[in-house]
Amino acid sequence: MPPANQQYIKSELLPSLGAADRHIRSTTGTIISVLVQIDGVAGWPELLQALVNSLDSNDINHMEGAMDALSKICEDVPQLLDSDISGLSDRPITVFLPRFLLLFQSPHATIRKLSLSSVNQFIMLMPKVLYLSMDKYLQGLFLLANDPAPEVRKLVCAAFVQLIEVRPAFLEPHLRNVIEYILQVNKDPDEEVALEACEFWSAYFDAQLPPENLREFLPRLIPVLLSNMVYADDDESLLEAEVWCLVHLQIHYGQDIKPRFHSSRFHGSEDGEDDDDEDIVNMWNLRKCSAAALDILSNVFGDDILPMLMPVVQTKLSNTSDEAWKEREAAVLALGAIAEGCLNGLFPHLSEIITFLIPLLDDKYPLIRSISCWTLSRFSKYIVQGTDHPEGREQFNKILMGLLRRVLDDNKRVQEAACSAFATLEEEAAEELAPCLEIILQHLMCAFGKYQRRNLRIVYDAIGTLADAVGGELNQPRYLEILMPPLIEKWQQIPNSDKDLFPLLECFTSIAQALGTGFASFAQPVFQRCITIIQSQQLAKVDPASAGLQYDREFIVCSLDLLSGLAEGLGTSFESLVSQGNLRDLLLQCCLDDAPDVRQSAFALLGDLARVCSIHLRPRLTEFLDVATKQLDTSKLKETISVANNACWAIGELAIKVQKEISPVVLSVVSCLVPILQHAEGLNKSLIENSAITLGRLAWVCPELVSPHMEHFMQAWCFALSMIRDDIEKEDAFHGLCAMVKANPSGAMNSLVFMCKAIASWHEIRSEDLHKEICLVLQGYKQMLKDGAWEQFMSALEPSVKDKLLKYQV
């Protein structure tokens, strides 16, 4: 826009700040905020003075218009108001903040709300003027604490939540009063205010403040949380469930599909945990926030909360009248919320609790059926452990059949809860499910034919989880006859550009891995389709018109992951599929992609191909190794750590297969891996493990290149090796250790203690060759350290390390 036009718009806007029509004032504020985002404050010197004049005018329209604009600027770009502006002696926030604090006392609720909202935006930034005015700000918060306007009370709670998260020291002198206030407002008749207050409890513990400060409040807090866990009359889930009670018809709503995201394939130890304990409803509300707070309290205070909680829960459960069903449902939710934190205290009564919950799976109220599924799944570990004795096995079977009945429920909320609960039970039960496979598959495939689009995705997840859980047990003709025909029919129906393909691709990935070579008869069309999808998406990225579809990289990620699953399942027989197409060239393109999740899955597949058919990678091996090495650049590591992890693993897999052909990149890779091992704090556990293993594999195939540099990394490397669990990859790394020591014994002399600790980290070395190599290494150092030096060295080792070295004949 030409500067003259901008100037004209700006000059016309300022008088509109005080317009009589509230909608004009609001629109003016929005436009002003956008212009400030584009040009900054310095580009509009008249604005600040106009805002100050309006705030000081005592004209309600001008004050409200100025506050509306300022609150939007504070929300969108608060940092601009806390910056030095040429020509101004003070930062803008220094001028505005005292005025905001004064306006806390305005008789107009809108002004109080906008001024408080504006100050709250600066808690994270904490400009100097707010830091120095903190006492006034806190006085203002207490002044507004019981404001008649609910939106103001909500902002007071939001302020306390933010302060406890980022600046708890400011609240410490007033903490008792703040907790009392939050406890009181947690019962506010306005649910949004109560919800904001309820966020305080989790924020308190996230800030790692002393739990003991809250202990005396627990007898009052826990009943409030339980009361707030009861469904509100206008809760969307409640309304939907009531509709479902009236009509047992399933109508296809295209718009009920929420966006979903595939998570790229990852090689190694996952640091994060799946957050699969969410309640079933999409919107965050007071009920769920209260349940989450109770979950946190149970994990912090453990069994100490049971005497305050269980009498209320038992009272709610014992009221079997129709009018009290929501109270019963909340009590079941409470049992699920405390399942983890109070397990020890509940343990003597768990069999009784589960026996009570099982019939609730068939309750006439759908939301009691759904919450009972979830709560039972929270006790999955206990339920599965009990299968060792007949009573426990009988209880397990009852729960299994109960959940499968609910999988076929007419209510889609219950279907969703049952499938999710069943997936949780599957993960815990694993091979215990084998005797029930036929009946499980019959129910899941029946649901597959019955469900709407959205819940079909949950069935795919349950099938995929089942395949992961039982593995090769699934590879029997009678099971495949139930499982595969409906899936293949669906596979053939869904076009390549339909996002409904994502969960099906994920499901096939798990099935391919579970069936192994048993998937061979289905592999060719699946492989070809993945190739076609990747090709068409890569074309769509540069030319959507000729591809006939819009680019969506998730199709590439899911297809790469399914190809990885095929490679893992089919093993060396995957080679016959790879030889037919241009997978190698497509894969290299994916490894060079600008999207981290595409590269992450591409390097996972590169490692899998290295394992099963490295011969097809050889024509472009140098390019693959170069691009994989670039992912290990430590300056960019934090943003793309999962990509680096998979690239590192793939390099190690390639090294084992191509041997000396990897030598041109060995030193480049080592120079990237050493800083990762030396600065491991805060890095992903899996990346550290893969770096240690890949370094060892490179040392094994090219000891003459790596060993001259070993004294620079031995200590950090040996420490990382000592943290890795026993497996074939650890064996490879120790072959590398032995090869390096053989090539350069003096290079490890200063790190001998660390090397011995790494060797002692083995529980059992299954490879006889490696056991012999380690014996030779230790005996070599014993001969080098003469005149009692070896005995002196051994006596200085920790007793546990010394004991474990005895098996190596030293």
N, C-alpha and C positions, 0 to 999 in steps of 0.2 A: 504494500500500500504506500503511495507517495507520502512523504513527510507532511506536505500541506494538508492532505486529507486527514492524516492522523491528528494533526494539530487542531483541525476543525472539530473532530469528534470529541477530543479531550475538552475543548472549551465549552462545547454544548453539554457535556456530561456533568460538569461540576455544579451548575445551577439545579440539575435534576436530583442532586443528593437530598434536597429538602422538599421534593414534590409531595403534594397532598395525598396522592394515590400510593398506597404501600407497594403495589406490584411494580410501579415505575421505579420507586426507590430500590427495590430488591434487584431489578434488572440492571439498574445503574451500577449497583455494588458489584454485580457479577462481571460486567464489562470492565469496570475499573480494575478489578483483580486480574483479569486476563491481560489487560494492557500493561499492568505492573510486571506480570510474569514475562512478557515479551521484552519490555524496554527497561525494566528496573525502575527504581524510585528516582534516580538521578535524572532520568530522561523526562521527568514530568515535575519540575520544581514547584509549580503552583499547587500540586495535589496536596502535599503535606500541610501547607498553610490552610488550604480550604477545609481539610479534615479537622484540623485543630480548631478553626473558627466555628465549624458546625458543632463540635463537641462542647465548646464553651458558650454556645448561643442561648441555652435554656429553651430553645424551640424544639418541641418533641419530635417533629418531623425531621428537622435537620440533624438532631442528635441520633435519631434512629437510623437515618440514611447513612450517616458517617460511620456509625458502629457496624451497620450491615456490611459496608465496603471493607472496613478494617478487619472484621471477623473473617471475611473471606480471604483477604491478603494473609492474615495470620495463619489460616488453615493451609493455604496453598504454598506460600513462600515466606515463612516466618523469618528465615535467615536474612532476607533482604532488609527487614526492619532492624536487624541487629548488625548492620554493617556501617562502616564509615562512608559518609556521602560527601563528595567534594562541595565546598561552600557552606556546609553545616557544621556547627561547633559540636553538636551532640548526635549520637546515633538516633534514628527515629524512635526506637522503642523507649529510649530514655525520656523522650517527650510524652509518649502516649501512655506508658505503664502507670504513672501516678494518676492520670485521668481515668484509666480503666478501673483502678482500685477505688477511686472516689465514686464511680458509677455503680459499684456494688450496692450502694445505699439508695439508688434511684427508686422512686415510687412506681416506675413502669417496669413490669416483668420482662418485657422484651429487651430493654436496655440492660437489666441485670443479667439476663441470659447471655446476651452478645458480649458484654464486657468480661464476664467470667470465662466464657468459651475462648475469648481471645487470649487471656492470660494463661489458660491451661495449655495452649499451643506452645508455650515457651518453657515448659517444665523440662523437656528433654534438652533444649539448647542452653537453658539457664544463663541468660545474659546477666551481666554484672548488676544492672539495675534491679532485676528480680531477686538476685542473690541478696542484695543489700536491703530489699523491701520484704524479705520473707516473713518477718513478724507481722507486718501489715496485711500481707496476703493471707496468712493463716487466720488472723483476726477476722478478715473478710469472709473466709470460708465458714468459720464458726457462726458468724453473723447470718449467713445465708443458709445455714444447716437446716433450719425448719421453715424455709421459704414456702409461701402458699403455692407457688408455681412448681409443678412436678418437674418441668424441664430444667429448672434451676437446681433443685435437689439432686437430680441426676448428674448434673455437672459438678456439684460439690463432691459426690461420691467418686466421679471420674478423676477429680483432682487428687483425692486421697489415694486412689488406686495407683495413679501415675507417680505420686510422690513416694509411696512405699516401694515402688519398683525401682526408681532411679535415684531418689534422694532420701532414703529412709532416715538419715541422721536428723533432718529437719523435723521429722514427726516424733522422734524419740521422746522429747520432753512432754509431748501431748498424747503419747500413744494410748494411754488408758482411756482418755476422753474420746479419742478417735475410734477405738474398738467399741466402746459403749454406743457411740453414735451409729457406727456401721451396723451393729447388732440391732439397734432400734429400726433403722431404715431398711434393713433386710426384710422387715415385715410391712413395708410401705404399701398402701392400697394400690398405688400405681406400679404395675408389674415392671415397667422399664426402669424405674428408680430402684426397685428391689433387686433387679438383675444387675445393675451397675454396682450396687452395694455388695452383692454376692461375689463379684469378681475380686473383691478385696482379699478374701481368704486364700485363694491360690496365689495371688500376687505377694501376700505376706510371706508364704513359704518359699516362693521363687526367689525372694530377696534374701533368703537364708537367715532370717531373723530368729531369735530364740523362741522355740515352740512354747517354753514354759510361760511366756507372757500371755498365752492364750488359754492355758489349762483351766484357770478358774472360770472362764467364760463358757466352757464346753457344755455344762448342764443346761445353759440357756440357748446356746447356738444350735446344738444338735436337733432339738425339737423344731426349731425354726426351719432348718434345712429339710427335715422330714415333711413338715407342713407344706413347704414350697415345692416338694417333689410330686405332690398330687397334681394331676392334670388340671389345668385351668379350663373353665367352661368353653373358652373360645380358642383352645389350642387346635391348630390345624389338623394334627393327627387324630384328635378326638372326633372332630367333625367328619373327617374322612372315614374313620372307622364306623361311625354311626350310619353314614351313607351305605357302607358295605354291609352293615347288619340288615339294612332295609332291602337292598338289592344284591342278590348273589349273581350279578352280571359283571363281566369284565369288559369295559369299553376301552378301546385302544386310544390313548391320548398321546399323540406324537410329542406334545410339548412337555410331557412329564420326564423326558429324558434329560438328565443333567450332564454337562460335559464330564468326560472321564479321561484320565491320563495314564498311558502305559509307562511303567518305569523300566528304564533300560537295563539290559543284562549286566550283571556285576560279578566279577570273579574274585572270591576271597571271603574273609570274615566281614559280615555286615555289622557296622557299629550301631546303626539305628535300630529301633524296634518298631514293628508294625503296630500302628495304633488301631487295633481291631476291636477295641472295647467301647466304641461309640454307641450311643443309643441310636435307634433306627431312624429318627426323624431328621430332616435336613436342616431345619432352622434352629440356631442357638437360642435358647430361651431360659427362663428362670428355673424350670424343672431340671433341665440338663446341667445348668451351671451349679445348682444345689447338689445334684448327684456327684458331679466332679469334685465339689468341695468336700463332700463326705468321703469320697474315695481318698483324697489327699489327707484328710484328718485321720483316716484309718491307717494310712501308711506311716504317718508321723507318730501318732499316739498308740497305734496298735490296739491290743485287747483292752486298754484302759477305757476306751469309749463304749465298750459293750454294756456295762451296767446302766449307762444313760440311754443307750439306743434300743437294746433288745426288748425291754418292757413295752416301749411305744410300738415297736414292730409287731410284737405278739398281740397287743391289743387290736391293732389294725387288721391283722390276719384273722383274728378270731371273730370279727364282725362279718358274718356271711350274708347279710342282707343285700338285696339288689342295689339299694341306695348307696351302699358303702363300697361298691366295687372299685372306685377310683382310689380309695384309701388302701384297699388290699393291694392294688396294682403298685402303689407307691412303696408299700412295705416290701414287695418282691424286688423292686428296683433297688431299695436300700440294701437288701441282702447281697445283690450282685455288686453294688458299689463297694462294700466292705470285704468282698470275697478274698481279695489279695492281702490287704493290710491286717485283717483280724483272723487270718486262717488258723493260727494256733489256738486262739480262744474258742473259735467255732468248731474246731476239730472233733471234740468229744460228741458234739451234737450234729455233725454233718450228715451222717446217715439218716437221721431223723428229719433234718431240714430237706434233704433231697427227696426222701420219701413223701414229704408234704408237697414239694414242688411238682413232682411227676404228674399227679392228676390235674394240676392247673394247666398243663399243656392242652387239655381238652375242655377248658373252661368255656362258658357260653359267651364271655366277653372277649372279642378279638385282641384287645390291647393287653389283657391278662395273659392270653395265650402267647403273644409275641414277647412280652417282658419275661415270661417264664423260660422261654427258649434262651434268651440272652443270659439270664441269671444262672441257669444250669450250665451254660457254656463256660462261665467264669470259674466253675468248679471242675473243669475237665480233667485237670491233672489228678485230683483226688479220685474222680470217678474211674479213670483208667487204671490208676494204681490198685484200686479195689478188685480188679478182675482176677487177681491171684487166688481168690477164694470164691466158693460157689455163690454166696449171698451177693458179693460184689459183682460177679459176672451176671447174675440175674438182674441186678439194678442197672448195670451197664446196658444190657439188652433192652430193658424197659425204656431207658432214656433214648437209646438209638432208635427204637421203633416209634417212640413218641415224637421225636424230632422228624422222622421220615413221614409220619402222618401229617405233621404240620407243614412239611414241605409241599404237601398236596392240599393245603388249606384253600378255601375259596377266597380268603381275604389276602390281598397282596402285601399288606404290612406284615402279616403273619408269615407269609411265604418268605419274605425278605429276611425276617428275623430268624426263621428256622434254617434257611440255607446258610446264613452267616454263622449261626450257632453250630450247625453240623460241620461246617468247614473248620471251625476251631476244634471241635471234638476229633475230627479226622487227623489234624496235625498232631494231636496229643496221642491218639490211639495207634496210628501207623499200622503195623502188621497185625494188631489185634482185630482189625476190620476184615482180614482175609476170609474168615469163615462166613461172613455176612455179605460178601461182595455181590452175590447174585441179587439178593433182595434190595440192597442199596442201589445198584444200577437200575433195577426195575423202577424204583421210586423216582430216581433222578431223571430217567428218560421219560417217565410219565409226566413229570413236571416240565420237562423240555417241550413236550407237546402241548402243554396246558397254559404256560406262562405268556404274559405280555412281553413286549420288547425289553422294557427296563429290567424286569426281574429275570429274563433269560440270561442276562449278564452274570447274575449271581449263581445261576445253575452252572454256567461255564466255569465259574470260579470253584464251585463245589466239586465238579468233575475233575478239574485240573488239580485241586488239592488232594482229591482221592488218589489220582494217579501218582502224585508225588509221595503220598503216604504209603501206598502198598507196592509201588514199583513193579517188579517183574511178575508179581502175583496176578496182575491184570492180564498178562499175556497168555490167556487160555481161550480157545475157540468159543466156548459157551458165553464167556463174558464179552468178547469182541462182537458177537452176533447181536447182543443187546445194545452195546455202546456205539459202535461205529456207523451203522446205516443211517440213523437220524442225524448224526453230526455231518456225515458226508453229504446228505441231502441238503442240509442247511448251508454247508460250504459251497455247494453248487448253485444255490439260490441267490446268495448275496453277491452283488457286483463288486468289482475291485475298488470302487471309489466310495463304498458305503462304510461308515465308521462302525457299524455293527460287526464288521469283520475283525476289529481289534481283539475283543474278548475271545473270539473263536480261534484266532491265531495263537493267543496265549494258551488257550486250552489245548490245542494241538501240540504246542511246544512241550507241555507237561506229559501228554500222552506219548509223544515220540520218545521222550527220555525214558519213560517207564517201560514201554514195550520193547525198547532196544531193537534188535533185528526183527522182532515181531511186527514192527511198523513197516517193514520193507514193501509189503504189497500195496500200501497206501502212499508210499514215499514219492513216486515219480510225479503224479499230478500236483502234490503239495509243493514239491521242490520247484516245479516249473512255474506255478502260480506266484510263488515268492519272487522269482526272478522277474516275471512279467510286471509285478507290482513295483519293484524297485526301479526297473527300467522306465515305466510310465511316469513314476513320481519324479525321477531325475530329469525327464523331458519336461514335465509340468513346471519344474523349478525355473527353467530357462524360457519355455514357450508353452504357456498354459493352453493357448488356442489350438495348437496342433496336437497337444496331448489329449485335449477334450476334457480336461478336469483341472481343478485348482490344486496346487501343491499343498500337501500336508505331510510333514516329515514323520509323523507318527506311523504312517503306513510303512515307511522304510524301516523304522526302528523295530516294529513288530515282526516284519518279514525277516530281518537279519536275525532276530532272536529265535524265530522258528527254525531258520536254517542252522543256527547253533544247536538247537534241540535235536534236529535231525542228525547232525554230525556226531553229537554225543551219543545218541541212541543207536545209530547204524554202525558207528565205528568205521573201520576201513572200507566197508561196503559202500560208504557214502561217496567214495572215489568215482564209482561208475556214473553217478549223477553229475558230479562236478565236471567230469571229462566231456560231457555233452554240451555245455553252455559256456557263457562268458562271465561266470561268477567272479573270476579273479579280477577282471577289469572293473566290474561294477563295485567290487569290494574296495579296490584301491581308491575309486572315486569317493566312496563313503568314508574311508579313512581320512580323506582330504577335506571333508565337508566342514562348513563353518559352524554347524550346530553341534554342541558338545554331546547331546544324547545320541545323535547318529554316530559320531565317532566312538562313543563308549561301546555301543553294540557292535560296531564294525570291528573294533580291536578284539572284542570277545570272540567274534566269529573267526578272525584271523588266527587267534590262538587255538581254537577248535580245529581249524583246517590244518594248522601246523601239526597237530597231533595225528590226524587221520589220513591226510593226503598232501603232505608238504611238497611232493613232486610238482603239483600244479601251481604252486606259488613261486617256484624257482625262476621262471622267465622274468619275473618282476620283483625278485627278492630284494634287490638293492633299494628300490623305491619304497617297498613296504617297511624295510628296516629304517630308512631315513625318516619317513613320516612318523613311525612309532617312536623313534628317539626324540624327535622334536616335541612330543607330548610330555617329556620328562623335564622340560625347561622349568627350573625351580622358581623363576620369577613369576610364572603364571599358574603355579601349582594349586594354590588355594581355590581358584575359581573352577578348575576342571580336574579335581582330584580323582574322580571316578574314571575319567578318560585315561589319566596317567596310570592309574592302577591296572586297567585292562591292557594298555599298551605295554606296560612293564612285564606283565604276565605273558603276553604274546611273544615278546622278544625272547623270554626264557624258553618258551615252548619251541620257538624256531631254532634257538641255539642247539637244543638237544637233537633236533632232526637234521639240520644242515651242517652241523659240526664246524669245520674250519672255514666254510663259506661265510660265516658270520664275522670273521676276523676284521674286515674293514671298518666295522662300526663299534668294535668291542671297547676301545678306549673312550670313545664319545659317550657310550652308554654308561660305562663305569664312572666317568666324571660327572654324570647326572645323578647316579644312584648314591654315590658317597655322601653328598650334602643332605640327601633325604634321610640317610641313616644317622648322620651326625647331628641333625636337627629334628629329631623325631617328635619332639613335644608338640602336641596339638594336631599332629597329622593323623590321617586315617590308619587304623591298625592294619588293615588289609594291605595298604600301600607299603607299609614298613615290611610286612612279611614277604610280599611279592618282590620288593627291592632286594631283600636279603637272599631270597631263593634265586632270582635272576642273576645276581652277582655271582653266586655260587655256581650256577650252570655255565656262565661265561668262563669262569675260572677253570671249570672242568674241561671244557672243549679247547680253551686257549690259555693254559696256565703260563706259557712263556710270555704272553702279553700282559697278563694281570698281575702275576706274582712280583715283578719289580716294584709295584706301587703298594703292596699289601700293608706295609707298616703304617700307611696313612689312614687306613680304614679298619684294621683288624679288630680294635676294641669295640667300636660301634657295631660292626658287622656281627661279631660273636655274640654281643648282647642281644641283637635282634634275632639271631638264630636260636638263642636259648629260650625265646618266648614262643617258638613255633611248635605246634602239636606234631607228634610223630606221623609221618606219611611219606609217600614216594617222593614228593617234591622236596621235603627236608633231606631225604637220602641224597638226591641229586646235589643239593647245596653242599652237603658234607663231603661228597666225592670231590667237589671243587676245592673245598678246604684242604683235603689231603693232597690233591694234585699241586696246589700252590705251595704248601709246606715242603713237599718233596722237591719242587723247583727252587725254592728260596727259604731254607729253614731259618736263617737268621732274621728274616722279615717278620716272623711271629714271636721272636724271643721276648720282646717287651710286653707282649700281650698274652703270655702263656696262661696267666690266671683266668683271663676272659675266655680263652679257648677251652680250658678245662671245664669251666662252668657250662659252656655251650655243649660240650660232649656229655657232661653229666645231666643235661636236660632231657636226654633220651630215656624213655621208659624201657623200650626194647627195640633194638635194631634188627629188623627181619632179614636184611641182606647180609649174607655171610661174607661177601667180598668187602662190603663197607666196614664190617666189624674188624676184619683182618687189617684193612688199611689204617683204621684208627689205632689199632694195637701197634702197628709199625711206626706211626707218627709219634705216639707217646714213648715207645721204646727208644726211638731216635733221639728224643730230647733227654731221656734218662741217660743215654750214653754221652750226650753233649755236656750235660751238667755233672761234672766229675767232682771228686774230693768232698763228697757229702752234700754238694749243692742241691742235688735232686731231692734227697731226703729232707733237707731244710725247706725246699720249695713245697714239698708235699705236706709237711707238718703245719705250714702256714695256711693251707686251704681249709675252708669250712668243712666240718666233719661229714656233712651230708654229701658234699662234692667228692671228698676223698673216698667215701664208701662206694660211691657209684663208679669211681675209676678203677676199683679193684677187679671188675670183670674184664678189664683190658690188659690184665697180666702185668701191671706195673706196681 
